Amino acid sequence: MALTLKDERIDLRINSNQKIILERAAELRHVSLSSYILTTSMKQAQIDLAENEEMLLSNRDRDLLMKALDNPSEPNDALKGLFR
């Protein structure tokens, strides 16, 4: 297993109830509070990024998109003006 140097730090201010909940959840997983927060936040970050970076289309919408990409319309005067 490769070790990664951890040279960055994030400080987090929370209320006592939030801390109790996070500590209890970390105990259930048998990990430290820091490890629990990092692991769960990384999982959620990956989900959030995937939702933002992926586009799911129906077959009909995919075909319409591909048709538009394959046959772009001529630029109108407003678009030409943007490039001036």
C-alpha positions, -999 to 999 in steps of 0.1 A, spaced: 0 0 0 14 34 -11 15 61 15 4 96 4 19 126 21 -9 146 37 3 182 36 -29 201 35 -53 209 64 -90 218 66 -104 234 98 -140 228 104 -162 245 130 -193 227 141 -218 227 170 -216 201 197 -246 181 184 -231 178 150 -198 166 166 -216 140 186 -234 126 155 -202 125 135 -183 108 164 -210 82 168 -210 74 131 -172 72 131 -173 47 161 -198 25 141 -172 23 113 -143 18 137 -124 47 123 -112 81 136 -134 111 133 -110 127 108 -110 95 87 -148 93 88 -152 129 77 -127 126 49 -140 93 36 -177 103 36 -171 138 22 -149 123 -6 -176 99 -16 -202 127 -17 -178 149 -37 -173 122 -63 -211 118 -66 -216 156 -69 -189 158 -96 -203 129 -115 -237 144 -115 -223 177 -129 -200 161 -155 -222 134 -169 -253 139 -191 -278 111 -194 -300 114 -225 -328 94 -239 -322 78 -273 -343 105 -290 -324 133 -273 -291 117 -280 -300 115 -317 -311 151 -318 -279 162 -301 -258 142 -325 -277 156 -355 -272 192 -343 -234 185 -338 -231 169 -372 -251 196 -390 -245 230 -372 -266 259 -384 -250 290 -399 -241 317 -374 -266 345 -372 -257 382 -370 -258 382 -331 -233 354 -329 -211 370 -355 -212 402 -334 -199 383 -304 -168 373 -322 -160 409 -334 
